[in-house]
Amino acid sequence: MKTKNIFISMFCLLLAGQVTAQESARIPLAHGAHGGKRTDAAMQQWREYGLGQFIHWGVYAIPGGQWNGKTSTGAAEWIRSSGVIDKADYDNLYKQFNPTDFDASRWAAQAKQMGARYVIFTTKHHDGFCMWPSKYTNYTIAHTPYKRDIVKQIVDAYTAEGIDVYLYFSIIDWSHKGYQAAPAANDKDKARYETFKTFTRNQLIELLTNYPQAKGLWFDGSWDKAWIEQAAWVDDLGKELRAMHPGLIIGSRFRADEFGKRHEDSNGDLIDDYDQRYERNLPNSLAELKGNDWDCAMTIPENQWGYHHDWSLWYVKTPYDLIEMMVKANALDGNFVINFGPDGKGNIRKEETDIARGIGEWMAVNGEAIYGTHHSLLEKQDWGYSTQRNNSIYLTVFNKSMNNLVRVKLPKNADKALVYVIEKAHLLSNKAAVKINGDGKTGTYYRDKTGASYYDLLIPDSLQATTQPFVIVIQLKEVDKKNQDDYMQAII
Ligand code: JFZ
């Protein structure tokens, strides 16, 4: 009896040991992440964008979420599978796609004014309709009354404005006979799926060949089991595309590793160049990001990407809402991308135009706090978010306190002999100096038990009634602690 128990405990110990060893061991992966964070110039440029524009445009813009008096409350670009329109009707919509009002240079000028540094454009959404004249299918812009290549017009107009172009491409393609969401169950389906793989590869090579100015590919719809199963092939395809297009940027929504893990591989490493999981959803801390690059694509109403006639169905974000999200994203080292869904004639709706203008006006004054900045050394504080470039820290204030002070908490210096002090502060909008409570020169400040110090910045009279977030730029200095006229004080 006793020996049996010993045996059992020994067995358990052995098992536990194995589990721990497994947890810490890295799994050798042929198709996981390849290498660490990119340091090349193309990726560096991507990191500095701060703000981008997304455009969802295709034949779904014609119904605009409504058909024969019925309204779909789902995403307008998904109307084909919403039940409000017959699939056959949807599949014939391209015969009437004739966006005669479309003027790519007008859209590009608007994006420029908004402050967007890159655009992501839907070359092909899940329906499979191609906004470029692909030679691999007839379901393209070339076979509409409009005829002209829309992707080319977008690429040319945005590039002319100095806005980098990224091509959105859906792996789901409801128009292709070989497309399947589930893994092939028999040889016939397998053979069909092979035709779809060839088609997908051809189209991607075609896009990079036709539009060499494109900086990257923004993949979508890659969650299908059938696609996930093709990990090795997809990985090879990615390598092929990168080889033909140096600097090409691809997010984490393209491929899975050989164990079917997406975004992060089986070792927890980010697959490809940036994390695409923050869709309509912002992270809350740097810690959860694990140092990875990331973008956040955001809709203006909840989950509407393509044009929808009736925006009264949802809360519509204001420029203020979007500016706050954008600043937060940048304070956490991400890019923020705002989606536009033009209508079937090629017009950007008034609500979106007004939002673009509102954001653009703010960016024209405060863009320095966004472009090329990264998270600051300050922790998150109640007044808003902070970003940093070199020695300048940008405090974007969203919450003004009743006493018109911005209390800034500076971290404890790693060097015990030193403390951080705010050397100078000014308003980004007009460069006017911002007063520091007490005497900024001698560094009167509060310090708490943890060694953190606090400075109060006085909000200038001119801004005390503002309804807009504003930016105060501070410069920190590290000074010898013993020279400091500081005092410990209990503060709220
Ligand atoms: C996809 C599309 O289905 C949608 O139409 C739109 O194009 C959007 C940009 O991408 O939708 C998604 C994709 C991923 C998530 C949510 C919606 N996600 O990871 O949470």
Boltz pocket constraint, residues with backbone or C-beta under 6 A from the ligand:
constraints:
  - pocket:
      binder: B
      contacts: [[A, 56], [A, 75], [A, 77], [A, 78], [A, 220], [A, 221], [A, 276], [A, 277], [A, 279], [A, 297], [A, 305]]
      max_distance: 6.0
